[in-house]
């Protein structure tokens, strides 16, 4: 396909959209997204300008426009076409969005995984297909509880803090196992009682970094539960750079008087469980409680 034709088709995708969607008012400018990192939105145009790249076959969709909105469901259409062996296709994202706070939102992508798009959940159909929420926002293989993402407004990150998952509510010693090396142990401490929305690792006792945080401070921003396993997303309010991440997801469970947790950079990994290291994770925490604190107990312990 010639570069001129691709350019013309891109213009076609951009100008053919008559937007019938109003994004949440906070979805404007820079946003932090646990799925893709930093994204840039234009609320007036109901447009995701950058950050949500989707590569399918040999094409990459770099921006999206919301074309339909019904209740909590938002349908985004890719502004660039997808070349499938010379046949033009269109990409769509269907988001089920729930407000957590005024500044933070939980979402799942309601679509099947696309083998030819890095197994990302998306809709890819021939150009000219009429795509609607009613007809296309579904999946044969629905997302698991762990397949969620959080998008939030930067600035005052403390305004997005939520209670951490129940198994984390305590003060613990812990060991950390990378699969080849174990560190920390009895000379370690993490406190989630002083502030039940914040995990505070004491690096003066054990310097192994946790949650991809240089300072050892992590704000809990959302968690959900499936059976005995909790999926807890945290944000790093501190220094970013090599080896450090903005978001980390913990799969966490209590078992036999201990708390087990695996981490994953960004959103949770599909199939993540508390007992196995993920591909993008640092390892497994095994936490021994010193004291437990209840979520709504206003007294310290």
C-alpha atoms as an extended CHARMM CRD file, in Angstrom:
* protein
*
       301  EXT
         1         1  UNK       CA              0.0000000000        0.0000000000        0.0000000000  PROA      1               0.0000000000
         2         2  UNK       CA              1.4990000000        3.3550000000       -1.0430000000  PROA      2               0.0000000000
         3         3  UNK       CA              2.3030000000        6.0490000000        1.5170000000  PROA      3               0.0000000000
         4         4  UNK       CA             -0.0400000000        8.4670000000       -0.3000000000  PROA      4               0.0000000000
         5         5  UNK       CA             -2.9390000000        6.0390000000       -0.0540000000  PROA      5               0.0000000000
         6         6  UNK       CA             -2.2440000000        5.3830000000        3.6140000000  PROA      6               0.0000000000
         7         7  UNK       CA             -2.1990000000        9.1570000000        4.2300000000  PROA      7               0.0000000000
         8         8  UNK       CA             -5.5140000000        9.6220000000        2.4130000000  PROA      8               0.0000000000
         9         9  UNK       CA             -7.1070000000        6.7620000000        4.2830000000  PROA      9               0.0000000000
        10        10  UNK       CA             -5.8860000000        8.1820000000        7.5920000000  PROA      10              0.0000000000
        11        11  UNK       CA             -7.5650000000       11.4830000000        6.7440000000  PROA      11              0.0000000000
        12        12  UNK       CA            -10.7000000000        9.5510000000        5.8960000000  PROA      12              0.0000000000
        13        13  UNK       CA            -10.7270000000        7.9250000000        9.3220000000  PROA      13              0.0000000000
        14        14  UNK       CA            -10.1710000000       11.2330000000       11.0930000000  PROA      14              0.0000000000
        15        15  UNK       CA            -12.8200000000       13.2710000000        9.2860000000  PROA      15              0.0000000000
        16        16  UNK       CA            -15.5030000000       10.6150000000        8.9080000000  PROA      16              0.0000000000
        17        17  UNK       CA            -16.2120000000       10.5560000000       12.6370000000  PROA      17              0.0000000000
        18        18  UNK       CA            -19.1570000000       12.5430000000       13.9090000000  PROA      18              0.0000000000
        19        19  UNK       CA            -18.5340000000       12.2350000000       17.6250000000  PROA      19              0.0000000000
        20        20  UNK       CA            -21.4940000000       11.0230000000       19.6880000000  PROA      20              0.0000000000
        21        21  UNK       CA            -19.5780000000       10.7110000000       22.9340000000  PROA      21              0.0000000000
        22        22  UNK       CA            -18.7890000000       12.8250000000       25.9760000000  PROA      22              0.0000000000
        23        23  UNK       CA            -15.8100000000       11.6730000000       28.0370000000  PROA      23              0.0000000000
        24        24  UNK       CA            -15.6370000000       12.1770000000       31.8240000000  PROA      24              0.0000000000
        25        25  UNK       CA            -14.7060000000       15.7890000000       32.5470000000  PROA      25              0.0000000000
        26        26  UNK       CA            -11.3230000000       14.8620000000       34.0740000000  PROA      26              0.0000000000
        27        27  UNK       CA            -10.2700000000       13.0570000000       30.8850000000  PROA      27              0.0000000000
        28        28  UNK       CA             -8.3250000000       15.9690000000       29.4750000000  PROA      28              0.0000000000
        29        29  UNK       CA             -4.6380000000       16.6660000000       29.0660000000  PROA      29              0.0000000000
        30        30  UNK       CA             -2.0490000000       14.3540000000       30.5970000000  PROA      30              0.0000000000
        31        31  UNK       CA             -3.3470000000       11.2240000000       32.3620000000  PROA      31              0.0000000000
        32        32  UNK       CA             -1.5230000000        8.3240000000       34.0300000000  PROA      32              0.0000000000
        33        33  UNK       CA             -2.7060000000        4.9480000000       32.7340000000  PROA      33              0.0000000000
        34        34  UNK       CA             -1.6480000000        1.6560000000       34.3270000000  PROA      34              0.0000000000
        35        35  UNK       CA             -2.1080000000       -0.1350000000       30.9850000000  PROA      35              0.0000000000
        36        36  UNK       CA             -0.0550000000        2.0650000000       28.6660000000  PROA      36              0.0000000000
        37        37  UNK       CA              1.7330000000        4.6970000000       30.7360000000  PROA      37              0.0000000000
        38        38  UNK       CA              1.2810000000        8.4160000000       30.0770000000  PROA      38              0.0000000000
        39        39  UNK       CA             -1.5820000000        9.2830000000       27.7250000000  PROA      39              0.0000000000
        40        40  UNK       CA             -2.7280000000       12.6210000000       26.3250000000  PROA      40              0.0000000000
        41        41  UNK       CA             -6.4410000000       13.3370000000       25.9170000000  PROA      41              0.0000000000
        42        42  UNK       CA             -8.4950000000       16.1250000000       24.3810000000  PROA      42              0.0000000000
        43        43  UNK       CA            -11.8400000000       16.3130000000       26.1620000000  PROA      43              0.0000000000
        44        44  UNK       CA            -13.3950000000       18.7600000000       23.7030000000  PROA      44              0.0000000000
        45        45  UNK       CA            -12.6960000000       16.4040000000       20.7960000000  PROA      45              0.0000000000
        46        46  UNK       CA            -13.3850000000       13.1940000000       22.8040000000  PROA      46              0.0000000000
        47        47  UNK       CA             -9.9950000000       12.0850000000       21.5610000000  PROA      47              0.0000000000
        48        48  UNK       CA             -7.0430000000       10.1060000000       22.9310000000  PROA      48              0.0000000000
        49        49  UNK       CA             -4.2270000000       11.9110000000       21.1640000000  PROA      49              0.0000000000
        50        50  UNK       CA             -1.3420000000        9.6660000000       22.1760000000  PROA      50              0.0000000000
        51        51  UNK       CA             -0.3350000000        6.8260000000       24.4610000000  PROA      51              0.0000000000
        52        52  UNK       CA             -2.7610000000        4.0630000000       23.4840000000  PROA      52              0.0000000000
        53        53  UNK       CA             -0.7070000000        2.6100000000       20.6250000000  PROA      53              0.0000000000
        54        54  UNK       CA             -2.0480000000       -0.6180000000       19.1340000000  PROA      54              0.0000000000
        55        55  UNK       CA              0.1110000000       -2.4650000000       16.6060000000  PROA      55              0.0000000000
        56        56  UNK       CA             -1.7840000000       -4.9530000000       14.4740000000  PROA      56              0.0000000000
        57        57  UNK       CA             -0.1790000000       -6.7160000000       11.5140000000  PROA      57              0.0000000000
        58        58  UNK       CA              2.1600000000       -4.0410000000       10.0770000000  PROA      58              0.0000000000
        59        59  UNK       CA              0.0930000000       -1.0110000000       11.1430000000  PROA      59              0.0000000000
        60        60  UNK       CA              0.0120000000        1.0260000000       14.3340000000  PROA      60              0.0000000000
        61        61  UNK       CA             -2.9970000000        2.9530000000       15.5910000000  PROA      61              0.0000000000
        62        62  UNK       CA             -1.6890000000        5.9240000000       17.5790000000  PROA      62              0.0000000000
        63        63  UNK       CA             -4.8280000000        7.9500000000       18.3670000000  PROA      63              0.0000000000
        64        64  UNK       CA             -8.4840000000        7.2160000000       19.0540000000  PROA      64              0.0000000000
        65        65  UNK       CA            -11.7980000000        9.0670000000       18.9980000000  PROA      65              0.0000000000
        66        66  UNK       CA            -14.7730000000        8.1200000000       21.1330000000  PROA      66              0.0000000000
        67        67  UNK       CA            -17.7060000000        7.5510000000       18.7670000000  PROA      67              0.0000000000
        68        68  UNK       CA            -20.3840000000        6.1730000000       21.0990000000  PROA      68              0.0000000000
        69        69  UNK       CA            -21.1510000000        6.3290000000       24.7900000000  PROA      69              0.0000000000
        70        70  UNK       CA            -23.8620000000        4.4450000000       26.6500000000  PROA      70              0.0000000000
        71        71  UNK       CA            -23.9200000000        4.3770000000       30.4390000000  PROA      71              0.0000000000
        72        72  UNK       CA            -20.4740000000        3.2670000000       31.6040000000  PROA      72              0.0000000000
        73        73  UNK       CA            -19.4150000000        1.9730000000       28.1780000000  PROA      73              0.0000000000
        74        74  UNK       CA            -17.2840000000        4.0290000000       25.7610000000  PROA      74              0.0000000000
        75        75  UNK       CA            -16.5120000000        2.9380000000       22.1960000000  PROA      75              0.0000000000
        76        76  UNK       CA            -13.3160000000        4.3480000000       20.6740000000  PROA      76              0.0000000000
        77        77  UNK       CA            -12.4660000000        4.1460000000       16.9700000000  PROA      77              0.0000000000
        78        78  UNK       CA             -8.8710000000        4.2090000000       15.7740000000  PROA      78              0.0000000000
        79        79  UNK       CA             -7.9270000000        7.3050000000       13.7970000000  PROA      79              0.0000000000
        80        80  UNK       CA             -5.5510000000        5.2860000000       11.6110000000  PROA      80              0.0000000000
        81        81  UNK       CA             -6.4360000000        2.3100000000        9.4450000000  PROA      81              0.0000000000
        82        82  UNK       CA             -4.9690000000       -1.1880000000        9.7880000000  PROA      82              0.0000000000
        83        83  UNK       CA             -3.5620000000       -2.8310000000        6.6620000000  PROA      83              0.0000000000
        84        84  UNK       CA             -4.3790000000       -6.5590000000        6.7290000000  PROA      84              0.0000000000
        85        85  UNK       CA             -2.5520000000       -8.0250000000        3.7210000000  PROA      85              0.0000000000
        86        86  UNK       CA             -3.6830000000       -5.1120000000        1.5260000000  PROA      86              0.0000000000
        87        87  UNK       CA             -7.2560000000       -4.9500000000        2.8740000000  PROA      87              0.0000000000
        88        88  UNK       CA             -8.0510000000       -1.9140000000        5.0130000000  PROA      88              0.0000000000
        89        89  UNK       CA             -9.4320000000       -2.6560000000        8.4790000000  PROA      89              0.0000000000
        90        90  UNK       CA            -10.4440000000       -0.4820000000       11.4260000000  PROA      90              0.0000000000
        91        91  UNK       CA             -9.5630000000       -0.8480000000       15.0860000000  PROA      91              0.0000000000
        92        92  UNK       CA            -11.8880000000       -0.2150000000       18.0290000000  PROA      92              0.0000000000
        93        93  UNK       CA            -11.5820000000       -0.2430000000       21.8180000000  PROA      93              0.0000000000
        94        94  UNK       CA            -14.6210000000       -0.8160000000       24.0080000000  PROA      94              0.0000000000
        95        95  UNK       CA            -14.0950000000        0.4080000000       27.5860000000  PROA      95              0.0000000000
        96        96  UNK       CA            -16.3160000000       -0.2750000000       30.5740000000  PROA      96              0.0000000000
        97        97  UNK       CA            -15.4600000000        2.6220000000       32.9110000000  PROA      97              0.0000000000
        98        98  UNK       CA            -16.2510000000        3.1500000000       36.6120000000  PROA      98              0.0000000000
        99        99  UNK       CA            -15.3410000000        6.2480000000       38.6220000000  PROA      99              0.0000000000
       100       100  UNK       CA            -13.2540000000        5.5030000000       41.7240000000  PROA      100             0.0000000000
       101       101  UNK       CA            -12.7240000000        9.1120000000       42.8010000000  PROA      101             0.0000000000
       102       102  UNK       CA            -13.1580000000       12.4130000000       41.0000000000  PROA      102             0.0000000000
       103       103  UNK       CA             -9.5750000000       11.9910000000       39.7710000000  PROA      103             0.0000000000
       104       104  UNK       CA             -9.3340000000        8.2410000000       39.1240000000  PROA      104             0.0000000000
       105       105  UNK       CA            -11.2040000000        5.6560000000       37.0810000000  PROA      105             0.0000000000
       106       106  UNK       CA            -11.2380000000        1.8710000000       36.7380000000  PROA      106             0.0000000000
       107       107  UNK       CA            -11.7610000000        0.2940000000       33.3230000000  PROA      107             0.0000000000
       108       108  UNK       CA            -11.8010000000       -3.0180000000       31.5160000000  PROA      108             0.0000000000
       109       109  UNK       CA            -11.5690000000       -3.5310000000       27.7590000000  PROA      109             0.0000000000
       110       110  UNK       CA            -14.5090000000       -5.6120000000       26.5800000000  PROA      110             0.0000000000
       111       111  UNK       CA            -13.2360000000       -7.5020000000       23.5360000000  PROA      111             0.0000000000
       112       112  UNK       CA            -11.4980000000      -10.7270000000       22.6650000000  PROA      112             0.0000000000
       113       113  UNK       CA             -7.7300000000      -10.9210000000       22.4460000000  PROA      113             0.0000000000
       114       114  UNK       CA             -6.2600000000      -10.3220000000       19.0000000000  PROA      114             0.0000000000
       115       115  UNK       CA             -3.4710000000      -12.7710000000       18.1550000000  PROA      115             0.0000000000
       116       116  UNK       CA             -2.1820000000      -10.4060000000       15.4600000000  PROA      116             0.0000000000
       117       117  UNK       CA             -2.1460000000       -7.4520000000       17.8660000000  PROA      117             0.0000000000
       118       118  UNK       CA              0.1160000000       -8.8200000000       20.5710000000  PROA      118             0.0000000000
       119       119  UNK       CA             -2.8740000000      -10.5180000000       22.2380000000  PROA      119             0.0000000000
       120       120  UNK       CA             -4.2630000000       -7.1470000000       23.2410000000  PROA      120             0.0000000000
       121       121  UNK       CA             -8.0060000000       -6.9130000000       23.6580000000  PROA      121             0.0000000000
       122       122  UNK       CA             -9.3890000000       -4.9450000000       20.7130000000  PROA      122             0.0000000000
       123       123  UNK       CA            -11.8770000000       -5.1020000000       17.8630000000  PROA      123             0.0000000000
       124       124  UNK       CA            -10.4380000000       -5.2780000000       14.3350000000  PROA      124             0.0000000000
       125       125  UNK       CA            -12.9650000000       -5.3780000000       11.5010000000  PROA      125             0.0000000000
       126       126  UNK       CA            -13.0250000000       -4.5810000000        7.7710000000  PROA      126             0.0000000000
       127       127  UNK       CA            -13.5090000000       -0.9110000000        6.9560000000  PROA      127             0.0000000000
       128       128  UNK       CA            -17.1590000000       -0.1480000000        6.3730000000  PROA      128             0.0000000000
       129       129  UNK       CA            -18.3810000000       -2.4330000000        9.1490000000  PROA      129             0.0000000000
       130       130  UNK       CA            -20.9140000000       -0.6070000000       11.3060000000  PROA      130             0.0000000000
       131       131  UNK       CA            -19.5400000000       -1.0090000000       14.8290000000  PROA      131             0.0000000000
       132       132  UNK       CA            -21.8030000000       -0.2310000000       17.7940000000  PROA      132             0.0000000000
       133       133  UNK       CA            -21.7420000000       -0.8240000000       21.5180000000  PROA      133             0.0000000000
       134       134  UNK       CA            -24.8080000000       -3.0440000000       21.2920000000  PROA      134             0.0000000000
       135       135  UNK       CA            -23.3610000000       -5.2880000000       18.5960000000  PROA      135             0.0000000000
       136       136  UNK       CA            -19.6530000000       -5.3620000000       19.3190000000  PROA      136             0.0000000000
       137       137  UNK       CA            -18.8780000000       -4.5570000000       22.9770000000  PROA      137             0.0000000000
       138       138  UNK       CA            -18.7490000000       -8.1530000000       24.1460000000  PROA      138             0.0000000000
       139       139  UNK       CA            -16.2360000000      -10.9850000000       24.3560000000  PROA      139             0.0000000000
       140       140  UNK       CA            -16.3800000000      -14.7480000000       24.0220000000  PROA      140             0.0000000000
       141       141  UNK       CA            -13.4500000000      -14.8980000000       26.4500000000  PROA      141             0.0000000000
       142       142  UNK       CA            -14.4020000000      -12.2530000000       28.9960000000  PROA      142             0.0000000000
       143       143  UNK       CA            -11.6440000000      -10.4550000000       30.9570000000  PROA      143             0.0000000000
       144       144  UNK       CA            -10.7260000000      -11.9790000000       34.3060000000  PROA      144             0.0000000000
       145       145  UNK       CA            -10.9810000000       -9.9800000000       37.5140000000  PROA      145             0.0000000000
       146       146  UNK       CA             -7.2490000000       -9.2150000000       37.2630000000  PROA      146             0.0000000000
       147       147  UNK       CA             -7.5970000000       -7.7190000000       33.7670000000  PROA      147             0.0000000000
       148       148  UNK       CA             -8.4050000000       -4.1910000000       34.8610000000  PROA      148             0.0000000000
       149       149  UNK       CA             -6.6800000000       -0.8660000000       34.4590000000  PROA      149             0.0000000000
       150       150  UNK       CA             -6.7300000000        2.4850000000       36.2220000000  PROA      150             0.0000000000
       151       151  UNK       CA             -6.4340000000        5.8840000000       34.5890000000  PROA      151             0.0000000000
       152       152  UNK       CA             -6.0310000000        8.9360000000       36.7930000000  PROA      152             0.0000000000
       153       153  UNK       CA             -5.3080000000       12.6330000000       36.7620000000  PROA      153             0.0000000000
       154       154  UNK       CA             -1.7810000000       13.6420000000       37.8750000000  PROA      154             0.0000000000
       155       155  UNK       CA             -1.1870000000       16.4130000000       40.3460000000  PROA      155             0.0000000000
       156       156  UNK       CA             -2.5720000000       15.5860000000       43.7580000000  PROA      156             0.0000000000
       157       157  UNK       CA             -2.0210000000       11.8140000000       43.8750000000  PROA      157             0.0000000000
       158       158  UNK       CA             -3.0900000000       11.7000000000       47.5260000000  PROA      158             0.0000000000
       159       159  UNK       CA             -6.6210000000       12.4570000000       46.2930000000  PROA      159             0.0000000000
       160       160  UNK       CA             -6.6650000000        9.0630000000       44.5510000000  PROA      160             0.0000000000
       161       161  UNK       CA             -5.6400000000        6.9740000000       47.5790000000  PROA      161             0.0000000000
       162       162  UNK       CA             -7.9630000000        4.1210000000       48.6240000000  PROA      162             0.0000000000
       163       163  UNK       CA             -7.7840000000        1.4490000000       51.3030000000  PROA      163             0.0000000000
       164       164  UNK       CA             -5.2940000000       -1.2950000000       50.4970000000  PROA      164             0.0000000000
       165       165  UNK       CA             -6.5570000000       -4.8580000000       50.0710000000  PROA      165             0.0000000000
       166       166  UNK       CA             -7.4930000000       -6.5860000000       53.3270000000  PROA      166             0.0000000000
       167       167  UNK       CA             -4.4940000000       -9.0040000000       53.4730000000  PROA      167             0.0000000000
       168       168  UNK       CA             -2.1300000000       -6.0090000000       53.3080000000  PROA      168             0.0000000000
       169       169  UNK       CA             -3.6540000000       -4.2980000000       56.3620000000  PROA      169             0.0000000000
       170       170  UNK       CA             -1.0000000000       -4.8380000000       58.9780000000  PROA      170             0.0000000000
       171       171  UNK       CA              2.6340000000       -4.3800000000       59.8980000000  PROA      171             0.0000000000
       172       172  UNK       CA              4.8010000000       -7.2220000000       58.6210000000  PROA      172             0.0000000000
       173       173  UNK       CA              8.2670000000       -8.6020000000       58.3250000000  PROA      173             0.0000000000
       174       174  UNK       CA              8.8360000000      -10.1290000000       54.9140000000  PROA      174             0.0000000000
       175       175  UNK       CA             11.1330000000      -12.0270000000       52.6110000000  PROA      175             0.0000000000
       176       176  UNK       CA             11.4560000000      -11.3190000000       48.9080000000  PROA      176             0.0000000000
       177       177  UNK       CA             12.3030000000      -14.0390000000       46.3910000000  PROA      177             0.0000000000
       178       178  UNK       CA             13.2480000000      -13.2440000000       42.7850000000  PROA      178             0.0000000000
       179       179  UNK       CA             13.2120000000      -16.9010000000       41.8070000000  PROA      179             0.0000000000
       180       180  UNK       CA             16.9810000000      -17.1080000000       42.2200000000  PROA      180             0.0000000000
       181       181  UNK       CA             17.7250000000      -14.8500000000       45.2010000000  PROA      181             0.0000000000
       182       182  UNK       CA             15.9790000000      -14.3720000000       48.5350000000  PROA      182             0.0000000000
       183       183  UNK       CA             16.4810000000      -11.2130000000       50.5850000000  PROA      183             0.0000000000
       184       184  UNK       CA             15.1020000000       -9.4680000000       53.6770000000  PROA      184             0.0000000000
       185       185  UNK       CA             13.6080000000      -11.9060000000       56.1990000000  PROA      185             0.0000000000
       186       186  UNK       CA             13.2170000000      -11.1660000000       59.9040000000  PROA      186             0.0000000000
       187       187  UNK       CA             15.2080000000       -7.9310000000       59.5990000000  PROA      187             0.0000000000
       188       188  UNK       CA             12.5890000000       -6.1270000000       57.4780000000  PROA      188             0.0000000000
       189       189  UNK       CA              9.3590000000       -4.2320000000       57.8890000000  PROA      189             0.0000000000
       190       190  UNK       CA              6.4620000000       -2.9060000000       55.8410000000  PROA      190             0.0000000000
       191       191  UNK       CA              3.7480000000       -0.8620000000       57.5460000000  PROA      191             0.0000000000
       192       192  UNK       CA              0.2020000000       -0.4950000000       56.2060000000  PROA      192             0.0000000000
       193       193  UNK       CA             -1.3880000000        0.3380000000       59.5720000000  PROA      193             0.0000000000
       194       194  UNK       CA             -0.1570000000        3.8880000000       60.1070000000  PROA      194             0.0000000000
       195       195  UNK       CA             -1.9980000000        4.8000000000       56.9100000000  PROA      195             0.0000000000
       196       196  UNK       CA             -4.2190000000        2.0630000000       55.5130000000  PROA      196             0.0000000000
       197       197  UNK       CA             -3.9900000000        3.6110000000       52.0480000000  PROA      197             0.0000000000
       198       198  UNK       CA             -0.1740000000        3.5390000000       51.9190000000  PROA      198             0.0000000000
       199       199  UNK       CA              2.4570000000        0.7880000000       51.9340000000  PROA      199             0.0000000000
       200       200  UNK       CA              5.6800000000        1.9320000000       53.6300000000  PROA      200             0.0000000000
       201       201  UNK       CA              8.7000000000       -0.3380000000       53.2240000000  PROA      201             0.0000000000
       202       202  UNK       CA             11.5570000000        0.3950000000       55.6260000000  PROA      202             0.0000000000
       203       203  UNK       CA             14.6190000000        0.2920000000       53.3730000000  PROA      203             0.0000000000
       204       204  UNK       CA             16.9070000000        1.0190000000       56.3200000000  PROA      204             0.0000000000
       205       205  UNK       CA             16.1320000000       -2.5250000000       57.5170000000  PROA      205             0.0000000000
       206       206  UNK       CA             16.2630000000       -4.1670000000       54.0840000000  PROA      206             0.0000000000
       207       207  UNK       CA             17.3410000000       -2.2090000000       51.0090000000  PROA      207             0.0000000000
       208       208  UNK       CA             15.7980000000       -4.5010000000       48.3680000000  PROA      208             0.0000000000
       209       209  UNK       CA             13.4510000000       -2.2220000000       46.4510000000  PROA      209             0.0000000000
       210       210  UNK       CA              9.7800000000       -3.1690000000       46.4340000000  PROA      210             0.0000000000
       211       211  UNK       CA              6.9560000000       -2.2020000000       44.0900000000  PROA      211             0.0000000000
       212       212  UNK       CA              9.5410000000       -0.6790000000       41.7080000000  PROA      212             0.0000000000
       213       213  UNK       CA              9.7870000000        2.2510000000       44.1260000000  PROA      213             0.0000000000
       214       214  UNK       CA             13.0450000000        4.0030000000       44.9890000000  PROA      214             0.0000000000
       215       215  UNK       CA             11.6140000000        5.3980000000       48.2290000000  PROA      215             0.0000000000
       216       216  UNK       CA              9.5140000000        2.3920000000       49.2680000000  PROA      216             0.0000000000
       217       217  UNK       CA              6.2750000000        4.3860000000       49.4250000000  PROA      217             0.0000000000
       218       218  UNK       CA              3.2560000000        3.1070000000       47.4530000000  PROA      218             0.0000000000
       219       219  UNK       CA             -0.2890000000        4.5150000000       47.3910000000  PROA      219             0.0000000000
       220       220  UNK       CA             -3.1100000000        2.0140000000       46.9530000000  PROA      220             0.0000000000
       221       221  UNK       CA             -5.5040000000        3.3040000000       44.2850000000  PROA      221             0.0000000000
       222       222  UNK       CA             -7.8200000000        0.3290000000       43.6530000000  PROA      222             0.0000000000
       223       223  UNK       CA             -8.3290000000       -3.3200000000       44.4470000000  PROA      223             0.0000000000
       224       224  UNK       CA            -10.7580000000       -6.0390000000       43.4730000000  PROA      224             0.0000000000
       225       225  UNK       CA            -11.2320000000       -9.5950000000       44.7050000000  PROA      225             0.0000000000
       226       226  UNK       CA            -11.7710000000      -12.9610000000       43.0440000000  PROA      226             0.0000000000
       227       227  UNK       CA            -12.2570000000      -15.8010000000       45.5250000000  PROA      227             0.0000000000
       228       228  UNK       CA             -9.4220000000      -15.6860000000       48.0560000000  PROA      228             0.0000000000
       229       229  UNK       CA             -7.1500000000      -13.5670000000       45.8290000000  PROA      229             0.0000000000
       230       230  UNK       CA             -7.0800000000       -9.7750000000       45.8410000000  PROA      230             0.0000000000
       231       231  UNK       CA             -5.6750000000       -7.6990000000       42.9940000000  PROA      231             0.0000000000
       232       232  UNK       CA             -4.2790000000       -4.4540000000       44.4040000000  PROA      232             0.0000000000
       233       233  UNK       CA             -3.0200000000       -1.6630000000       42.1310000000  PROA      233             0.0000000000
       234       234  UNK       CA             -0.6090000000        0.8410000000       43.6560000000  PROA      234             0.0000000000
       235       235  UNK       CA              1.0020000000        4.0100000000       42.3490000000  PROA      235             0.0000000000
       236       236  UNK       CA              4.5380000000        5.2010000000       43.0640000000  PROA      236             0.0000000000
       237       237  UNK       CA              4.4680000000        8.9170000000       44.0280000000  PROA      237             0.0000000000
       238       238  UNK       CA              8.2470000000        9.0850000000       44.1180000000  PROA      238             0.0000000000
       239       239  UNK       CA             11.1710000000        9.0910000000       41.7240000000  PROA      239             0.0000000000
       240       240  UNK       CA             10.7960000000        7.4360000000       38.3300000000  PROA      240             0.0000000000
       241       241  UNK       CA             13.6500000000        6.2970000000       36.1360000000  PROA      241             0.0000000000
       242       242  UNK       CA             15.6130000000        3.1730000000       35.3520000000  PROA      242             0.0000000000
       243       243  UNK       CA             14.1350000000        0.2280000000       37.2230000000  PROA      243             0.0000000000
       244       244  UNK       CA             11.2550000000        2.2450000000       38.6860000000  PROA      244             0.0000000000
       245       245  UNK       CA              7.6240000000        2.1810000000       37.5780000000  PROA      245             0.0000000000
       246       246  UNK       CA              4.6290000000        4.4290000000       38.1260000000  PROA      246             0.0000000000
       247       247  UNK       CA              2.1440000000        1.5820000000       38.6410000000  PROA      247             0.0000000000
       248       248  UNK       CA              2.4940000000       -1.8850000000       40.1590000000  PROA      248             0.0000000000
       249       249  UNK       CA             -0.1540000000       -4.5610000000       40.5840000000  PROA      249             0.0000000000
       250       250  UNK       CA             -0.0200000000       -7.0500000000       43.4560000000  PROA      250             0.0000000000
       251       251  UNK       CA             -1.8850000000      -10.3530000000       43.4740000000  PROA      251             0.0000000000
       252       252  UNK       CA             -2.1800000000      -11.0580000000       47.1870000000  PROA      252             0.0000000000
       253       253  UNK       CA             -3.6830000000      -13.7360000000       49.4360000000  PROA      253             0.0000000000
       254       254  UNK       CA             -3.5310000000      -14.9090000000       53.0340000000  PROA      254             0.0000000000
       255       255  UNK       CA             -2.5360000000      -18.5210000000       53.5020000000  PROA      255             0.0000000000
       256       256  UNK       CA             -1.5110000000      -20.4170000000       56.6330000000  PROA      256             0.0000000000
       257       257  UNK       CA             -0.9990000000      -17.2820000000       58.7160000000  PROA      257             0.0000000000
       258       258  UNK       CA              1.2300000000      -15.6530000000       56.0950000000  PROA      258             0.0000000000
       259       259  UNK       CA              0.5050000000      -13.2200000000       53.2660000000  PROA      259             0.0000000000
       260       260  UNK       CA              1.8070000000      -14.0170000000       49.7820000000  PROA      260             0.0000000000
       261       261  UNK       CA              2.0460000000      -11.4040000000       47.0250000000  PROA      261             0.0000000000
       262       262  UNK       CA              3.4160000000      -11.3160000000       43.4770000000  PROA      262             0.0000000000
       263       263  UNK       CA              3.9940000000       -8.0140000000       41.7280000000  PROA      263             0.0000000000
       264       264  UNK       CA              3.7570000000       -6.9380000000       38.0980000000  PROA      264             0.0000000000
       265       265  UNK       CA              4.8350000000       -3.6480000000       36.5390000000  PROA      265             0.0000000000
       266       266  UNK       CA              1.8310000000       -1.6570000000       35.3250000000  PROA      266             0.0000000000
       267       267  UNK       CA             -1.5390000000       -3.3760000000       35.3840000000  PROA      267             0.0000000000
       268       268  UNK       CA             -1.9890000000       -6.9300000000       36.6010000000  PROA      268             0.0000000000
       269       269  UNK       CA             -0.8010000000       -9.7210000000       34.3320000000  PROA      269             0.0000000000
       270       270  UNK       CA             -3.4030000000      -12.0650000000       32.9240000000  PROA      270             0.0000000000
       271       271  UNK       CA             -3.5510000000      -15.1000000000       35.1970000000  PROA      271             0.0000000000
       272       272  UNK       CA             -1.3940000000      -13.4500000000       37.8600000000  PROA      272             0.0000000000
       273       273  UNK       CA             -1.4380000000      -15.2780000000       41.1940000000  PROA      273             0.0000000000
       274       274  UNK       CA              0.2350000000      -14.5880000000       44.5480000000  PROA      274             0.0000000000
       275       275  UNK       CA              2.5910000000      -17.5630000000       44.4430000000  PROA      275             0.0000000000
       276       276  UNK       CA              4.3960000000      -17.2560000000       41.1080000000  PROA      276             0.0000000000
       277       277  UNK       CA              6.6740000000      -14.5670000000       39.6800000000  PROA      277             0.0000000000
       278       278  UNK       CA              5.2890000000      -12.8370000000       36.5880000000  PROA      278             0.0000000000
       279       279  UNK       CA              7.2990000000      -12.0440000000       33.4590000000  PROA      279             0.0000000000
       280       280  UNK       CA              7.3770000000       -8.3250000000       34.3100000000  PROA      280             0.0000000000
       281       281  UNK       CA              7.4940000000       -8.7640000000       38.0660000000  PROA      281             0.0000000000
       282       282  UNK       CA             10.3450000000       -8.5690000000       40.5670000000  PROA      282             0.0000000000
       283       283  UNK       CA              9.3760000000      -11.6660000000       42.5540000000  PROA      283             0.0000000000
       284       284  UNK       CA              7.3140000000      -12.9220000000       45.4830000000  PROA      284             0.0000000000
       285       285  UNK       CA              6.7680000000      -11.3750000000       48.9030000000  PROA      285             0.0000000000
       286       286  UNK       CA              6.1020000000      -13.6960000000       51.8410000000  PROA      286             0.0000000000
       287       287  UNK       CA              4.8860000000      -11.5360000000       54.7150000000  PROA      287             0.0000000000
       288       288  UNK       CA              4.7680000000      -12.4420000000       58.4130000000  PROA      288             0.0000000000
       289       289  UNK       CA              2.3040000000      -10.3140000000       60.4150000000  PROA      289             0.0000000000
       290       290  UNK       CA              3.5340000000       -8.4750000000       63.4900000000  PROA      290             0.0000000000
       291       291  UNK       CA              0.1630000000       -6.8250000000       63.9820000000  PROA      291             0.0000000000
       292       292  UNK       CA             -3.0120000000       -6.6130000000       61.9020000000  PROA      292             0.0000000000
       293       293  UNK       CA             -5.2720000000       -3.5900000000       61.6210000000  PROA      293             0.0000000000
       294       294  UNK       CA             -8.8870000000       -3.4400000000       60.5630000000  PROA      294             0.0000000000
       295       295  UNK       CA             -9.9180000000       -1.3180000000       57.6050000000  PROA      295             0.0000000000
       296       296  UNK       CA            -12.3570000000        0.9260000000       59.4840000000  PROA      296             0.0000000000
       297       297  UNK       CA            -10.7320000000        0.9190000000       62.9270000000  PROA      297             0.0000000000
       298       298  UNK       CA             -9.9670000000        4.5330000000       63.7280000000  PROA      298             0.0000000000
       299       299  UNK       CA             -7.7300000000        3.4760000000       66.6210000000  PROA      299             0.0000000000
       300       300  UNK       CA             -4.2650000000        2.4310000000       65.5360000000  PROA      300             0.0000000000
       301       301  UNK       CA             -4.4800000000       -1.2530000000       66.3870000000  PROA      301             0.0000000000
